[in-house]
Amino acid sequence: MMSLLDAPEFDEKKEARKHSTLVGSGVLIAAIVVLAIAGFLMGHGWLFMNLPVEHKVGTFLSALQAQDYSKAYGIFYNDPGWQQHPDKYKDYPLQRFTEDFSTESDWKGPVTAFHVDFSKRDTTGTVVAATINGSTHLTLKYQRADGTLAFFPYELTRGF
């Protein structure tokens, strides 16, 4: 049986370490919660998880803006070496792709300016909304299975 007189000595360093660990854990949890909610509210996914896909769409749109349609086509199909097997993409050839992004089309002509706005995940990929030439909306879907981009027929809105 132990009495108060036999109690171990107070270890100030151990208590300071315990206090620091508790405070640090609380700050870390609070930071993760803030980042998770901020990413969602800003339209970039929980914990900003959609940013890599948004970056890929931004690279695609940059290639279109630079009128490097061959590079943009490779990004669209996630195949930088598409020139070695163009028959694989005969349903949507480079010529048609170039016409879609260089003439008067749904996107009001060539891409001269763009902004990747926000994105949302679904079960098969991520849908990214962008603004083209200041006023036209372009919505692309990143297919998680093969890394390709596809035109998304609906306009994406913020919120739930």
FISE-768169 format. One record per residue: residue number from 1; residue in three letters; x, y, z of N, C-alpha, C in turn. Coordinates in steps of 0.2 Angstrom, whole numbers, plus 5000, padded with zeros to 4 digits. Atoms other than C-alpha are relative to their C-alpha. Layout:
<recs>
num	residu	nc1	nc2	nc3	cac1	cac2	cac3	cc1	cc2	cc3
NUM	Ala	X	Y	Z	X	Y	Z	X	Y	Z
...
</recs>
This chain:
<recs>
num	residu	nc1	nc2	nc3	cac1	cac2	cac3	cc1	cc2	cc3
1	Met	5004	4994	5000	5000	5000	5000	5004	5006	5000
2	Met	4996	4994	5001	5006	5017	4995	4997	5006	5003
3	Ser	5003	4994	4997	5004	5033	5005	5003	5006	4996
4	Leu	4998	4994	5003	5006	5051	5000	5008	5001	5001
5	Leu	4993	4999	4999	5023	5051	5007	5005	4996	4996
6	Asp	4996	5004	5005	5029	5037	4995	4998	5002	4993
7	Ala	5001	4998	5007	5022	5046	4980	5006	5002	4996
8	Pro	4994	4998	5004	5034	5048	4965	5001	5008	5000
9	Glu	4999	4993	5001	5042	5065	4963	4997	5003	4994
10	Phe	5003	4996	5006	5034	5078	4951	5005	5001	4995
11	Asp	4995	4999	5006	5042	5077	4934	4997	5006	4996
12	Glu	5002	4994	5003	5040	5094	4927	5001	4999	4992
13	Lys	4998	5001	5007	5048	5089	4910	4994	4996	4997
14	Lys	5005	5004	5002	5036	5075	4908	4993	5003	4999
15	Glu	5006	4997	5000	5021	5085	4912	5000	5006	4994
16	Ala	4999	4995	5005	5027	5099	4900	4999	4997	4993
17	Arg	5000	5004	5006	5029	5086	4886	4993	4997	4999
18	Lys	5007	5002	5000	5011	5079	4890	4996	5006	4998
19	His	5004	4994	5002	5004	5096	4889	5001	5003	4993
20	Ser	4998	4999	5007	5013	5100	4873	4997	4996	4995
21	Thr	5003	5005	5004	5007	5084	4865	4992	5001	4999
22	Leu	5007	4998	5000	4989	5088	4870	4998	5006	4996
23	Val	5002	4993	5004	4989	5106	4863	5002	4999	4993
24	Gly	4998	5002	5007	4998	5100	4847	4995	4996	4997
25	Ser	5005	5004	5003	4986	5087	4844	4993	5003	4999
26	Gly	5006	4996	5001	4971	5099	4846	5001	5004	4995
27	Val	4999	4996	5006	4979	5111	4834	5000	4997	4994
28	Leu	5000	5004	5007	4982	5098	4821	4993	4998	4998
29	Ile	5006	5002	5002	4965	5091	4822	4996	5006	4998
30	Ala	5003	4994	5002	4958	5109	4821	5002	5002	4993
31	Ala	4998	4998	5006	4969	5113	4806	4997	4995	4994
32	Ile	5003	5005	5005	4963	5097	4797	4993	5001	4999
33	Val	5007	4999	5001	4945	5101	4800	4999	5006	4996
34	Val	5000	4994	5003	4948	5119	4794	5001	4999	4992
35	Leu	4998	5001	5007	4957	5113	4778	4994	4996	4996
36	Ala	5006	5004	5003	4943	5100	4775	4994	5004	4998
37	Ile	5006	4996	5001	4929	5112	4776	5002	5005	4995
38	Ala	4998	4995	5004	4938	5126	4767	5001	4997	4993
39	Gly	5000	5003	5007	4942	5114	4752	4994	4999	4997
40	Phe	5007	5001	5002	4924	5109	4751	4997	5006	4998
41	Leu	5004	4994	5002	4917	5126	4752	5003	5004	4994
42	Met	4997	4997	5005	4929	5133	4740	4999	4997	4993
43	Gly	5002	5004	5006	4924	5120	4727	5006	4996	4997
44	His	4995	5004	5003	4940	5110	4726	5001	4993	5004
45	Gly	5000	5007	4997	4935	5094	4736	5003	5001	5007
46	Trp	4997	5001	4993	4938	5089	4754	5007	5000	5000
47	Leu	4993	5000	4999	4955	5093	4759	5004	5002	4993
48	Phe	4997	4998	5007	4958	5101	4741	5002	4994	4996
49	Met	4998	5006	5004	4959	5083	4734	4999	5001	4993
50	Asn	5001	4999	5007	4953	5089	4717	5005	5004	4996
51	Leu	4995	4995	5003	4968	5101	4714	5004	4996	4995
52	Pro	4996	5003	5005	4978	5088	4704	4996	5000	4993
53	Val	5005	5000	5006	4963	5086	4692	4999	5007	4997
54	Glu	5001	4993	5002	4960	5104	4691	5007	5003	4996
55	His	4993	4998	5003	4979	5107	4687	5000	4996	4993
56	Lys	5000	5003	5007	4977	5094	4672	4996	5004	4996
57	Val	5005	4997	5005	4962	5103	4665	5003	5007	4999
58	Gly	4997	4993	5002	4972	5120	4667	5006	4999	4995
59	Thr	4994	5001	5004	4987	5112	4658	4997	4999	4993
60	Phe	5003	5001	5006	4975	5106	4644	4997	5007	4997
61	Leu	5002	4993	5002	4967	5124	4643	5006	5004	4998
62	Ser	4994	4996	5001	4984	5132	4643	5003	4998	4993
63	Ala	4998	5002	5006	4989	5121	4628	4995	5003	4994
64	Leu	5005	4998	5005	4973	5126	4619	5001	5008	4999
65	Gln	4998	4992	5000	4977	5145	4623	5006	5001	4996
66	Ala	4994	5000	5004	4994	5142	4615	4999	4998	4993
67	Gln	5002	5003	5007	4986	5134	4600	5004	4994	4999
68	Asp	4996	5006	5001	4996	5119	4603	4995	4994	5000
69	Tyr	5005	5005	5000	4982	5107	4598	5002	4993	5000
70	Ser	4998	5007	5000	4992	5092	4596	5002	4998	5008
71	Lys	4999	5002	4993	4998	5093	4614	4993	5000	5004
72	Ala	5007	5000	4997	4980	5097	4620	4997	4994	4999
73	Tyr	5003	5006	5002	4974	5082	4611	5003	4994	5004
74	Gly	4996	5005	4996	4987	5071	4620	4998	5000	5007
75	Ile	5003	4999	4993	4981	5078	4637	4993	4997	5000
76	Phe	5007	5002	5000	4963	5075	4632	4999	4993	5000
77	Tyr	5000	5007	5001	4966	5057	4628	5005	4997	5005
78	Asn	4995	5002	4995	4980	5055	4642	5005	4995	4996
79	Asp	4996	5004	5004	4991	5049	4628	5005	5005	4996
80	Pro	4996	4995	5004	5006	5060	4624	5003	4997	4994
81	Gly	4997	5003	5006	5012	5048	4611	4994	4998	4995
82	Trp	5006	5001	5004	4995	5048	4602	5002	4999	4992
83	Gln	4998	5000	5007	5004	5051	4585	5002	4993	4997
84	Gln	4997	5007	5002	5011	5033	4585	4994	4996	4998
85	His	5006	5004	5001	4993	5026	4584	4994	5005	4999
86	Pro	5006	4995	5001	4981	5040	4577	4993	4996	4999
87	Asp	5006	5004	5001	4969	5026	4572	4996	4998	5006
88	Lys	5003	5001	4994	4965	5023	4590	4994	5005	5002
89	Tyr	5004	4994	4999	4956	5040	4590	4996	5002	4994
90	Lys	5003	4998	5006	4947	5040	4574	4993	5002	5001
91	Asp	5007	4998	4998	4930	5043	4582	5000	5008	5001
92	Tyr	5000	4993	4999	4936	5060	4587	5007	5002	4998
93	Pro	4993	4999	5002	4952	5064	4576	5002	5007	5002
94	Leu	4997	4993	4998	4964	5079	4579	4997	5005	4996
95	Gln	5003	4995	5004	4956	5088	4564	4994	5003	5003
96	Arg	5006	4998	4997	4939	5088	4572	5001	5004	5007
97	Phe	4998	4997	4994	4946	5092	4589	5003	5008	4999
98	Thr	4997	4993	5001	4956	5107	4582	4994	5005	4997
99	Glu	5006	4995	5002	4940	5114	4573	4996	5002	5006
100	Asp	5004	4998	4994	4931	5113	4589	5002	5005	5004
101	Phe	4997	4995	4996	4943	5124	4598	5003	5005	4996
102	Ser	4997	4995	5004	4949	5135	4584	4995	5004	4996
103	Thr	5005	4996	5004	4933	5141	4575	4994	5002	5005
104	Glu	5006	4998	4996	4917	5148	4581	4996	4993	5001
105	Ser	5003	5006	4998	4910	5134	4591	4996	5001	5006
106	Asp	5003	4999	4993	4901	5131	4608	5004	5005	5004
107	Trp	4996	4997	4995	4916	5139	4616	5002	5007	4997
108	Lys	4999	4994	5003	4915	5155	4605	5007	5002	4997
109	Gly	4994	4999	5003	4931	5153	4595	5006	4997	5004
110	Pro	4994	5002	4997	4949	5150	4600	5000	5002	5008
111	Val	4999	4998	4993	4953	5150	4619	5005	5005	5000
112	Thr	4995	4995	4998	4961	5166	4623	5001	5002	5007
113	Ala	4999	4999	4993	4958	5166	4641	4996	4995	5004
114	Phe	5004	5005	4996	4952	5154	4654	5001	5000	5008
115	His	5000	5000	4993	4949	5151	4672	4997	4993	5003
116	Val	5003	5006	4997	4947	5134	4681	4996	5002	5006
117	Asp	5004	4997	4995	4933	5138	4693	4999	4995	5006
118	Phe	5001	5004	4994	4929	5123	4704	4999	4993	4997
119	Ser	5001	5007	5003	4926	5104	4703	4996	4996	5005
120	Lys	5004	5004	4995	4916	5090	4711	5002	4993	4998
121	Arg	4998	5007	5001	4920	5071	4712	4993	4996	5000
122	Asp	5005	5005	5000	4908	5057	4708	5003	4993	5000
123	Thr	4997	5007	4999	4910	5038	4708	5005	4998	4995
124	Thr	4995	5003	5006	4920	5037	4691	5005	5005	4999
125	Gly	4995	4995	5002	4930	5053	4691	4998	5007	5003
126	Thr	5001	4993	4997	4930	5072	4694	4997	5005	4994
127	Val	5002	4995	5004	4920	5085	4685	5002	5007	5001
128	Val	4996	4993	4999	4929	5102	4682	4996	5005	4996
129	Ala	5003	4995	5003	4920	5118	4678	5005	5006	4999
130	Ala	4995	4994	5002	4930	5132	4669	4996	5005	4996
131	Thr	5003	4995	5004	4926	5148	4661	5005	5002	4994
132	Ile	4995	4999	5006	4933	5151	4643	4998	5007	4997
133	Asn	5001	4994	5003	4935	5168	4636	4996	5005	5003
134	Gly	5003	4995	4996	4928	5177	4650	4992	4999	5002
135	Ser	5007	5001	4998	4910	5171	4649	4997	4993	4998
136	Thr	5002	5006	5002	4908	5154	4641	5002	4994	5005
137	His	4998	5005	4996	4907	5139	4652	5002	4993	4997
138	Leu	4998	5006	5003	4916	5123	4648	5000	4995	5006
139	Thr	5000	5005	4995	4913	5107	4659	5003	4994	4997
140	Leu	4997	5006	5002	4925	5093	4657	5000	4995	5006
141	Lys	5000	5005	4995	4925	5076	4666	5007	4996	4999
142	Tyr	4994	5004	5000	4941	5068	4671	4998	4993	5002
143	Gln	5002	5007	4999	4939	5049	4670	5006	4997	5004
144	Arg	4995	5003	4995	4948	5041	4685	5003	4993	4997
145	Ala	4998	5006	5003	4949	5024	4676	5006	5000	4995
146	Asp	4995	5000	5005	4960	5029	4662	5004	5007	4999
147	Gly	4997	4993	5000	4965	5048	4665	4998	5004	4994
148	Thr	5002	4996	5005	4956	5054	4650	4995	5006	5002
149	Leu	5005	4995	4999	4945	5070	4649	4995	4999	4995
150	Ala	5006	5001	5005	4928	5070	4641	4995	5006	5001
151	Phe	5005	4994	4999	4915	5084	4638	4994	4998	5004
152	Phe	5005	5002	4996	4902	5084	4651	4994	5004	4998
153	Pro	5005	4996	5003	4885	5089	4645	4996	5005	5004
154	Tyr	5004	4996	4995	4878	5098	4661	5005	5005	5002
155	Glu	4996	4995	4997	4884	5114	4668	5000	4999	5008
156	Leu	4999	5001	4993	4891	5112	4685	4998	5006	5005
157	Thr	5001	4994	4995	4885	5123	4700	5003	4999	5007
158	Arg	4997	5001	4993	4893	5126	4717	4995	4998	5005
159	Gly	5005	5002	4994	4885	5119	4733	5000	4993	5000
160	Phe	5001	5007	5000	4879	5102	4737	4997	4998	4994
</recs>
